[in-house]
Amino acid sequence: MLFALGQDQGFLAHRETDGSLHVYAGLRVPENRTRRRIDTRTALLTAFDGWDESLLRLVHEADSGFTPRPVHALPTGLT
């Protein structure tokens, strides 16, 4: 299991029992940005510019498609 977290963004990864590696990239973006059609690989590399190359290789070397999944959170302090 890998966690590499920064200010409002990060990578999580884990190895499946079949040996494949599942990688998740998370970043805070305006809600309207998640509805646009974008080149996800380019967008991720741009968003994580300056991160260590060993982590950026997770995006560079991905051999399957990218699936954007918006995550919504309730406001802090809501009870």
N, C-alpha and C positions, 0 to 999 in steps of 0.2 A: 504494500500500500504506500502510495506517495502523496504527500500534501506539500504544495509549494504555494504559499499564500502571501499576498501583498495588499496594498491599499485598494480595496474594492475589486480585486481580481485575483485569480489563482488557478492552479492546475491540481487536479486530483486524478490518480491513476491506480488501477489494480489489475492483477493478472488473473485471468479466468482459469478454470481447471483444464481447459484444452490448450493452454499455453498462450492464448491471445492476450493482448494488452488492451484494456479499455481506458481511454483517457477522456477526462471531462475538463473543459476550460470554462471558467465562470468569470463574468465581468458585469459591472453595473453600467447599464446604458439607459438612455431615455426610452420610455415605453414605445414610442412611435418608431424607433430604430429597429425593433424586433419584427416589425411587419414588412419591412422593405426586403426586396430580393437583393442579396449581396453575394459576392464571392467570399465565402466564409473563411477559406484558408488565408486569403490576403487580409481580410478584416482582422482575423486573430493575430497574424504576424504583426500587423500594424499596432493593434491594441497592446501586444506584449513586447513591443520594441524596447530593447535595453535589457530584457531578461537574459539569463545565461543561455548560451547556445545549446547546452545539453537539454534544456527544457524546451526550447524552440524546435528542436528536432522531433519532438512528439507531434508537432503540427506539420512540419516539413515532410516527415516520413509516413504520415497516416496513409494507409492504403485502402481505406473505405471512405464513404461519403461522410459529410458532416450533417448533423441534425440539430438545428437551433431549437432550443426548448426554453421559452420564457419561464422564469420563476417569479412568482408574485409573493410579496410578504406584507403582512399587516403592519400598520404603523407602530413604532416603538411606544410602549406605554399603554397600548390598548389592553383592556382587561375584560 
